[in-house]
Amino acid sequence: MYVRIDPYESASVAARQELVACERQLLLCGQHPQYLRQAIALKSRIGRLKATIKILGQLRSLPLAESTPDGTGTLGDLVCAILSANVGRPVTVTQIRDVATAMGIQFKNRQNAASALTLTLRRLGIKPGSGVLTNLGTHPMTFEWDTSVPLPSPQMPFPSRR
């Protein structure tokens, strides 16, 4: 299974999440007159976020430029990148799925995503030198980066391209 990380989709997801948070905050500010200045700032921010989301929607429909770094890799590459960004912190499959979604990865079904991630993580956990440690004694099962394995760097090609 290969995944493609679309930078415009990632930015759009983040902007939509911030828009929802700002709208909730504006509702709270609107109920209290002492927060009028904050409400005005939030309305301005909401306007900018809506414009950003509209522009990102247009950019997502265009083919990616030649200068855009290739964001294609395997699901194993993706989970290794997420785990290596959280060194020393056990992470559940649900947390990995949520991070991948925030990066712009779209899974058709949340349960299928969890099972595909679990299978990938368990296979990487038994592969020597993969960098993935499986904590079977916890519920839910957690995974973490093996600190004895060097962190993947942005300059390092995906393992599937070596």
C-alpha positions in Angstrom: 0.0 0.0 0.0 1.4 3.4 -1.0 0.3 6.7 0.4 0.6 10.2 -1.1 0.9 13.2 1.2 -0.6 16.2 -0.5 0.8 19.4 1.1 -2.3 21.4 0.0 -4.6 18.9 1.6 -2.5 18.9 4.8 -2.7 22.7 5.0 -6.5 22.6 4.2 -7.2 20.1 7.0 -5.2 22.3 9.5 -7.0 25.5 8.3 -10.5 23.8 8.6 -9.6 22.6 12.2 -8.5 26.1 13.2 -11.7 27.6 11.6 -13.9 25.3 13.7 -12.0 26.2 16.9 -12.2 30.0 16.1 -16.0 29.7 15.4 -16.5 27.9 18.8 -14.4 30.6 20.5 -16.4 33.3 18.8 -19.7 31.8 20.1 -18.3 32.0 23.6 -17.1 35.5 23.2 -20.4 36.6 21.7 -22.1 35.7 25.0 -20.0 38.1 27.0 -19.7 41.8 26.1 -16.4 42.2 27.9 -14.8 40.1 25.1 -15.8 42.4 22.3 -12.1 43.1 21.2 -11.4 39.4 21.1 -14.6 38.7 19.1 -13.5 41.3 16.5 -10.1 39.7 16.2 -11.7 36.3 15.8 -14.1 37.5 13.1 -11.0 38.8 11.2 -9.2 35.5 11.6 -12.2 33.5 10.5 -12.4 35.6 7.3 -8.8 35.0 6.5 -9.1 31.2 7.2 -12.1 31.0 4.9 -10.1 32.7 2.1 -7.2 30.4 2.8 -9.4 27.3 2.6 -10.9 28.5 -0.7 -7.4 29.1 -2.2 -6.1 25.8 -1.0 -9.2 24.1 -2.6 -8.2 25.6 -5.9 -4.5 24.6 -5.5 -5.5 21.0 -4.7 -7.2 20.7 -8.1 -3.9 21.7 -9.9 -1.2 19.1 -10.6 1.7 19.4 -8.2 4.6 21.5 -9.4 7.9 19.9 -10.4 9.6 21.6 -7.5 7.3 20.0 -5.0 9.1 17.2 -3.1 7.7 13.8 -3.8 5.5 12.8 -0.9 5.0 9.2 -2.0 6.0 6.3 0.3 4.7 3.1 1.8 2.5 2.9 4.9 5.6 1.6 6.7 7.5 4.8 5.8 4.6 6.8 7.2 4.4 5.1 10.5 8.2 5.2 10.9 8.1 8.9 10.3 5.3 9.4 12.9 7.0 7.2 15.5 10.4 8.8 15.0 8.8 12.2 15.6 7.7 10.9 19.0 10.8 9.3 20.4 10.4 8.0 23.9 6.6 8.3 23.8 4.4 5.2 23.4 1.8 5.8 20.7 -1.4 3.9 20.0 -2.7 3.0 16.6 -5.5 5.5 17.0 -3.1 8.3 17.7 -1.0 7.3 14.6 -4.2 7.3 12.5 -5.1 10.7 13.8 -1.7 12.2 13.0 -1.8 10.6 9.5 -5.3 12.2 8.9 -4.0 15.6 10.1 -1.1 15.2 7.5 -3.8 14.9 4.8 -3.9 11.1 4.4 -7.4 10.1 3.7 -8.6 6.6 4.8 -11.9 5.4 3.3 -12.9 3.7 6.6 -11.5 4.3 10.1 -11.6 0.7 11.1 -9.8 -0.4 7.9 -7.2 2.2 8.6 -6.7 1.0 12.1 -6.3 -2.6 11.0 -3.9 -1.7 8.1 -1.8 0.4 10.5 -1.8 -2.4 13.2 -0.7 -5.0 10.7 2.1 -2.7 9.3 3.3 -1.8 12.8 3.3 -5.4 14.0 5.3 -6.5 10.9 7.8 -3.7 11.4 8.0 -4.7 15.1 9.4 -8.1 14.2 11.6 -6.9 11.4 15.2 -6.3 12.8 16.5 -2.8 12.5 13.1 -1.3 11.5 13.1 1.0 14.5 9.6 0.0 15.7 9.1 -1.5 19.1 5.8 -3.2 20.0 4.5 -3.0 23.5 2.2 -6.1 23.7 1.7 -5.8 27.5 -0.3 -2.6 27.3 -4.0 -2.2 26.4 -4.4 -0.7 23.9 -1.3 -2.0 22.3 1.3 0.8 21.9 4.3 1.3 19.6 7.4 3.4 20.0 10.6 4.3 18.2 13.7 2.2 19.1 16.3 4.7 20.3 19.1 2.4 19.2 18.1 2.9 15.6 19.1 6.2 14.0 16.2 8.6 13.2 15.3 8.8 9.6 16.3 12.2 8.2 14.4 14.2 5.6 17.4 13.8 3.2 17.2 10.0 3.5 15.2 8.4 0.7 12.3 6.2 1.5 13.3 2.6 2.2 11.3 1.5 -0.8 13.6 3.5 -3.1 17.0 2.2 -1.9 
